[in-house]
Amino acid sequence: MSDPIQQLKIRSLSQAPVGQNQRQVPSQDFQNLLEARIRTNSSIEFSKHALKRVGERDIDLSLNQLERLNQGVALASAKGLHDPLILVDQTAFVVNVPNNKVITTLHEDALKGNVFTNIDGAVIV
């Protein structure tokens, strides 16, 4: 026979606290949808950090903006840039060109008063 109190303790330790589990599921679904949309509509990859920032900052990327981001990466590559800041409308992307990967992204509100370091150029598309 098993001890009902012991089972209750085990069950309570294996369950997430109330509210935490419910909150993580929608953000993970959003994250998966965002990654799928970017993969199908863009040749550039987004780092986990960049995807997290897109979700946290409610940055809405249209197909047109993704195409322009890809154009900006091509321009940066043609000029020999490695880590440019690419501005598409009111959104800034820091991109690692050799790895074809967005490192981070900021939207209009977060751009004001911000200093960008470790970039070697800027592309505005």
Summary of the structure (lengths in Angstrom):
residues: 125
radius of gyration: 20.3
end to end distance: 70.0
largest distance: 73.4
contacts: 317
relative contact order: 0.14
helix: 50%
strand: 17%
